[in-house]
Amino acid sequence: MITIIAKRWFSRSCGNTYHSVTVLLDGKEVGYEPFTYGYGDHYRQTAHKILQKAGICPTTGESLKSGMDKDYYEFMLESRDTSKYLFIVSDVSRKKDL
């Protein structure tokens, strides 16, 4: 089971959204990104990069005809399987809560 814990924070002063991501494999941390730019579900791309760096997801460098990264596309399809992936996402009101 891969658990992805994401927290999003909106900076009113500059109008940008940031997030942090923790990735767990069977309850053990495999990677963490404490602070990065990205709104909406951009945390999924950050989680995918963490999983690639940990060697859990493949890194082929291939692209689809549309130009989208094939590895990320396959991750998005696979991550729909709720028996393998759990996403926990929350919006926080303070930067220090990321």
C-alpha positions as CSV (number, residue, x, y, z in Angstrom):
1,M,0.0,0.0,0.0
2,I,1.3,3.4,-1.0
3,T,0.1,6.3,1.1
4,I,0.5,9.8,-0.2
5,I,-0.1,12.6,2.4
6,A,-0.3,16.1,0.8
7,K,-0.9,19.4,2.4
8,R,-1.7,22.6,0.4
9,W,-1.2,26.2,1.6
10,F,-2.4,29.3,-0.3
11,S,-0.2,32.4,0.2
12,R,-2.4,35.4,0.1
13,S,0.5,37.8,-0.1
14,C,1.7,36.6,-3.5
15,G,-1.4,34.6,-4.6
16,N,0.4,31.3,-5.0
17,T,-0.3,27.8,-3.8
18,Y,2.3,25.6,-2.3
19,H,2.3,22.0,-1.0
20,S,4.2,19.4,0.9
21,V,4.1,15.6,0.2
22,T,5.0,12.6,2.3
23,V,5.0,9.2,0.6
24,L,4.8,6.0,2.6
25,L,5.2,2.4,1.4
26,D,3.6,0.0,3.8
27,G,3.7,2.6,6.6
28,K,7.4,3.4,6.1
29,E,8.5,6.8,4.7
30,V,10.2,6.6,1.3
31,G,10.3,10.3,0.6
32,Y,9.3,13.8,1.6
33,E,9.0,17.1,-0.2
34,P,8.6,19.8,2.5
35,F,7.7,22.9,0.3
36,T,7.1,23.3,-3.4
37,Y,5.0,25.4,-5.7
38,G,1.9,23.8,-7.2
39,Y,-1.9,24.2,-6.9
40,G,-4.8,21.8,-7.4
41,D,-3.6,18.2,-7.6
42,H,0.0,19.1,-8.5
43,Y,1.0,17.1,-5.4
44,R,0.4,14.0,-7.4
45,Q,3.3,14.9,-9.7
46,T,5.5,15.6,-6.7
47,A,4.5,12.2,-5.2
48,H,5.3,10.6,-8.6
49,K,8.8,12.1,-8.6
50,I,9.4,10.9,-5.1
51,L,8.3,7.4,-6.1
52,Q,10.6,7.5,-9.1
53,K,13.5,8.7,-7.0
54,A,12.9,5.8,-4.6
55,G,12.9,3.3,-7.5
56,I,9.2,2.3,-6.9
57,C,7.9,3.8,-10.2
58,P,9.8,3.4,-13.5
59,T,11.7,6.2,-15.1
60,T,11.7,5.6,-18.9
61,G,11.7,9.1,-20.2
62,E,9.2,8.2,-22.8
63,S,6.4,10.6,-23.9
64,L,3.0,10.0,-25.4
65,K,2.0,11.5,-28.7
66,S,0.3,14.4,-26.8
67,G,3.7,15.2,-25.2
68,M,2.7,14.0,-21.7
69,D,5.2,12.0,-19.8
70,K,4.3,8.3,-20.2
71,D,5.5,7.3,-16.8
72,Y,3.3,9.9,-15.1
73,Y,0.3,8.9,-17.2
74,E,0.7,5.3,-16.2
75,F,1.1,6.4,-12.6
76,M,-2.1,8.3,-12.8
77,L,-4.0,5.3,-14.1
78,E,-2.4,2.9,-11.5
79,S,-3.1,5.3,-8.6
80,R,-6.8,5.0,-9.2
81,D,-6.6,1.5,-7.6
82,T,-7.7,2.2,-4.0
83,S,-6.3,-1.2,-2.9
84,K,-2.8,0.0,-3.8
85,Y,-2.9,3.8,-3.2
86,L,-4.4,6.0,-0.5
87,F,-4.3,9.8,-0.9
88,I,-4.8,12.0,2.1
89,V,-5.0,15.7,1.1
90,S,-5.7,18.7,3.3
91,D,-5.6,22.4,3.0
92,V,-3.8,24.2,5.8
93,S,-4.1,27.9,6.8
94,R,-0.5,28.5,7.8
95,K,2.8,27.9,6.0
96,K,4.3,26.3,9.0
97,D,1.6,23.6,8.9
98,L,2.9,22.2,5.7
